[in-house]
Amino acid sequence: MISYLINKYNVPGPRYTSYPTVPYWDNECFSKKKWFENIKIQFDRTNTLQGISLYIHLPYCEQLCTFCGCHKRITIRHEVESPYIKAVLKEWDLYCRLLIDKPIIKEIHLGGGTPTFFSPENLKTLIEGILSKAEKAKEYEFSFEGHPHNTTKNHLETLYELGFRRVSFGVQDYNPDIQKAIHRNQKFHDVAKVTLWAKEIGYTSISHDIIFGLPFQEEKHIIDTIEKTKSLSPDRLAFYSYAHVPWIKGNGQRGFNDEDVPKDEAKRKLYETGKKLLEEKGYLEIGMDHFSLKSDSLYKAMNSGELHRNFMGYTSSKTGVMIGLGVSSISDCWTAFAQNEKDIDQYFHHLENNEIPVVKGHILNREDLIIRQHILNLICNFKTNLNNADSIIDFPAIFDNLKEMEKDGLISIHNNQIVINKKGKAFVRNICMAFDMRLQRNKPERTLFSMTI
């Protein structure tokens, strides 16, 4: 039965880090003026009640990992650090002038690229510069992504002193042949060292990222990686599907042949093996692609119905405004999205001209807002209720889309409530696609997304 379902539902589909998804943003109707109007309204409504979130993109890496789909620049020249941080702080200053009232920061996340490419001293300059124009919320949560190769004890201590309590380390897979294929050579000792340092220093949530579906990956590799991971007892895990999209990312994902990548049922078996092993070791499934111990804040947020998801991933905090700083970063004020310039030189050029470097985005209409909430309900709570639906939505069409999934046992529908069953959790992206009006009206002429399974 599982083979039948995989063959049936393994189609290209979005990962729903946003709705509408980026390929369906209406850039023609978007403008900086509209973005500024929307973010100011939402900031004024929510800043004192919820605080805001900041995502800061630090794009530099010393080497290219061929599994990566992030916007990055490869260099070993560390003199790029200081000019980039000055640019990010200038962007923050421009936002602070726009918003007028002092921001109250609930969340900061440093992503990349490789945040720990930057020296501890420069990261301290960055965070202190951000906080000099803001207040910290009472229960703030600061997190960063650390590369096991270049995260030093000084990095961990410096960021801890600045208020960071969450750190995630990219593991991917411990097998040397797989590491060679994805150009991510790191020994278990490297990950163990930084994980134990973080525990010793006092970090309260340590996460490891693991990827299934990598080239040459077999069931035994997943088992070995998870066994090693469990020995370090991280608080949470991201267990991601490798998105093989070389037609989008170009040569960055051509370090191996297409036939080296497990597909369909073979790939899904890697996930099911990993999921079973994680659950046996006390890690419970949280939304899509995430697992945590019962003691972690993600699990507690899921149980209380407060789990949220944005461009930073799953979070136990919900804010009305997320400002993305740095090249390619995406901002979100619920009613609008905005993305920064992706080219670093052009990013600098905007800031030299005292311009917030937003170059594209989307203003959500009524339909978008309703669909967005339903998709968020599904990927955070595995259920949503259509009883109080707005008449602008073509819900009969959505129910028609869901009928086949109900027949296949992926979902249950009762009194207009859609609940994703245990079998259906593997197909959350497909279920969300049934609600995706923009995808259904505008079928792409070419593949824009990775496979859902």
Long-range contacts (C-beta under 8 A, 24 or more apart in sequence): 2-265, 2-268, 3-265, 5-408, 5-410, 5-423, 5-427, 6-264, 6-265, 6-268, 6-453, 7-264, 7-265, 8-408, 9-427, 9-430, 9-452, 9-453, 10-264, 10-268, 10-451, 10-452, 10-453, 11-430, 11-451, 11-452, 12-447, 12-448, 12-449, 12-450, 12-451, 12-452, 13-429, 13-430, 13-432, 13-433, 13-449, 13-450, 13-451, 13-452, 14-429, 14-432, 14-433, 14-436, 14-439, 14-449, 15-243, 15-288, 15-429, 15-449, 15-450, 16-375, 16-379, 16-429, 16-432, 17-309, 17-310, 17-311, 18-311, 18-330, 18-332, 18-337, 18-372, 19-368, 19-371, 19-372, 19-375, 19-376, 19-436, 20-362, 20-364, 20-368, 20-372, 20-438, 21-436, 21-438, 21-439, 22-330, 22-339, 23-444, 23-448, 23-449, 24-362, 24-438, 24-439, 24-442, 25-337, 25-360, 25-361, 25-362, 26-362, 26-363, 27-360, 27-361, 27-362, 29-363, 30-336, 30-338, 30-360, 30-361, 30-362, 30-363, 32-338, 32-356, 32-358, 34-336, 34-363, 35-331, 35-336, 35-338, 35-358, 35-361, 35-363, 36-98, 38-333, 38-335, 38-336, 38-363, 39-98, 39-99, 39-321, 39-323, 39-331, 39-333, 39-336, 39-338, 40-98, 40-99, 41-333, 41-335, 42-320, 42-321, 42-333, 42-334, 42-335, 43-99, 43-101, 43-103, 43-320, 43-321, 43-333, 44-101, 45-320, 46-319, 46-320, 46-321, 47-99, 47-101, 47-103, 47-104, 47-321, 48-104, 50-106, 50-318, 50-319, 50-320, 51-103, 51-104, 51-105, 51-106, 51-107, 51-137, 51-140, 51-319, 52-103, 52-104, 52-105, 52-106, 52-107, 52-319, 52-320, 52-321, 52-322, 52-323, 53-105, 53-106, 53-107, 53-108, 53-109, 53-310, 53-312, 53-315, 53-317, 53-319, 53-321, 53-322, 53-323, 54-105, 54-107, 54-108, 54-109, 54-130, 54-322, 54-323, 54-324, 54-325, 55-109, 55-111, 55-311, 55-312, 55-322, 55-323, 55-324, 55-325, 55-329, 55-330, 56-88, 56-108, 56-109, 56-110, 56-111, 56-126, 56-130, 56-324, 56-325, 56-326, 56-329, 57-111, 57-112, 57-113, 57-324, 57-325, 57-326, 57-327, 57-328, 57-329, 57-340, 58-84, 58-110, 58-111, 58-112, 58-113, 58-114, 58-115, 58-117, 58-118, 58-326, 59-84, 59-112, 59-113, 59-326, 59-327, 59-328, 59-344, 60-84, 60-112, 60-113, 60-114, 60-117, 60-118, 61-112, 61-113, 61-114, 61-117, 62-114, 62-117, 62-150, 63-183, 64-183, 64-252, 65-172, 65-182, 65-183, 65-184, 66-181, 66-182, 66-183, 66-252, 66-253, 66-254, 66-255, 66-256, 67-172, 67-182, 67-184, 67-211, 67-214, 67-242, 67-253, 68-252, 69-243, 69-245, 69-248, 69-249, 69-253, 70-111, 70-112, 70-113, 71-113, 71-327, 71-328, 71-342, 72-112, 72-113, 72-114, 73-113, 73-344, 78-117, 78-119, 81-117, 81-118, 81-119, 81-122, 82-122, 83-348, 84-326, 84-344, 85-118, 85-122, 85-125, 85-126, 85-129, 87-347, 87-348, 87-351, 88-126, 88-325, 88-326, 89-126, 89-129, 89-130, 90-351, 91-325, 91-326, 91-351, 91-356, 91-357, 92-129, 92-130, 92-133, 92-325, 93-133, 94-351, 94-354, 94-355, 94-356, 95-323, 95-325, 95-356, 96-133, 96-134, 98-356, 102-133, 102-134, 102-135, 103-133, 103-134, 103-135, 104-134, 104-135, 104-136, 104-137, 105-130, 105-131, 105-134, 105-135, 105-136, 105-137, 105-140, 106-137, 106-139, 106-140, 106-141, 106-317, 106-319, 107-140, 107-141, 107-142, 107-143, 107-312, 107-315, 107-317, 107-319, 107-322, 108-140, 108-142, 108-143, 108-164, 109-142, 109-143, 109-144, 109-312, 110-143, 110-144, 110-145, 111-144, 111-145, 111-312, 112-145, 114-145, 114-147, 114-150, 115-144, 115-145, 115-146, 116-144, 116-145, 116-146, 116-147, 116-150, 116-151, 116-152, 116-155, 117-147, 117-150, 120-152, 120-154, 120-155, 120-157, 120-158, 120-159, 121-158, 123-155, 123-158, 123-159, 123-162, 124-158, 124-162, 127-159, 127-162, 127-163, 128-162, 131-162, 136-163, 141-165, 141-166, 141-297, 141-315, 141-316, 141-317, 142-166, 143-167, 143-168, 143-205, 144-168, 145-169, 145-170, 146-194, 148-186, 148-190, 148-191, 148-193, 148-194, 149-186, 149-190, 151-194, 153-197, 153-201, 156-194, 156-197, 156-198, 156-201, 156-203, 157-201, 160-201, 160-202, 160-203, 164-203, 165-202, 165-203, 165-204, 165-205, 166-203, 166-204, 166-205, 166-206, 166-207, 167-198, 167-203, 167-205, 167-206, 167-207, 168-206, 168-207, 168-208, 168-209, 168-238, 169-194, 169-195, 169-206, 169-207, 169-208, 169-209, 169-234, 170-208, 170-209, 171-208, 171-209, 171-210, 171-225, 171-229, 172-209, 172-210, 172-211, 172-214, 173-210, 173-211, 173-214, 173-217, 173-221, 173-222, 173-225, 174-221, 174-224, 174-225, 174-228, 175-216, 175-217, 175-221, 175-224, 175-225, 177-216, 178-214, 178-215, 178-216, 178-217, 178-221, 181-214, 181-215, 181-216, 181-255, 181-256, 181-260, 182-214, 182-215, 182-255, 182-256, 183-255, 188-228, 191-232, 192-232, 195-232, 195-234, 196-232, 204-235, 205-235, 205-236, 205-296, 205-297, 206-234, 206-235, 206-236, 207-234, 207-235, 207-236, 207-237, 207-238, 208-232, 208-234, 208-237, 208-238, 209-237, 209-238, 209-240, 210-237, 210-238, 210-239, 210-240, 210-274, 211-239, 211-240, 211-241, 211-242, 212-239, 212-240, 212-241, 212-242, 212-267, 212-270, 212-271, 212-274, 213-241, 213-242, 213-244, 213-261, 213-262, 213-267, 213-270, 213-271, 214-242, 214-261, 215-255, 215-256, 215-257, 215-260, 215-261, 216-256, 216-260, 217-262, 217-270, 218-262, 218-270, 219-269, 219-270, 219-273, 222-270, 222-273, 222-274, 222-277, 223-273, 223-277, 226-274, 226-277, 226-278, 226-281, 227-277, 230-281, 233-293, 235-292, 235-293, 235-295, 235-296, 236-283, 236-286, 236-290, 236-291, 236-292, 236-293, 236-296, 236-298, 237-278, 237-283, 237-290, 237-291, 237-292, 238-289, 238-290, 238-313, 239-271, 239-274, 239-275, 239-278, 239-289, 239-290, 239-291, 240-289, 241-267, 241-271, 241-289, 241-450, 241-453, 243-450, 244-450, 244-451, 245-447, 245-449, 245-450, 247-446, 247-447, 248-448, 263-451, 264-453, 267-453, 268-426, 268-453, 271-426, 272-426, 285-425, 286-314, 287-314, 287-379, 287-380, 287-428, 288-379, 288-428, 288-429, 290-314, 302-380, 302-381, 305-381, 307-380, 307-381, 308-376, 308-380, 309-376, 309-379, 309-380, 314-380, 327-357, 331-358, 334-364, 334-369, 335-363, 335-364, 335-369, 336-361, 336-362, 336-363, 336-364, 337-361, 337-362, 337-364, 366-390, 366-392, 367-392, 367-393, 367-437, 368-438, 371-435, 371-436, 371-437, 374-435, 375-432, 375-435, 375-436, 378-418, 378-420, 378-428, 378-431, 378-432, 378-435, 379-428, 379-432, 382-419, 382-420, 382-425, 382-428, 383-417, 383-418, 383-419, 383-420, 384-417, 384-418, 385-416, 385-417, 385-418, 386-416, 386-417, 386-418, 387-415, 387-416, 387-417, 389-416, 393-437, 394-437, 397-440, 398-434, 398-435, 401-433, 401-434, 401-435, 401-440, 402-431, 402-434, 405-430, 405-431, 405-434, 426-453, 427-452, 427-453
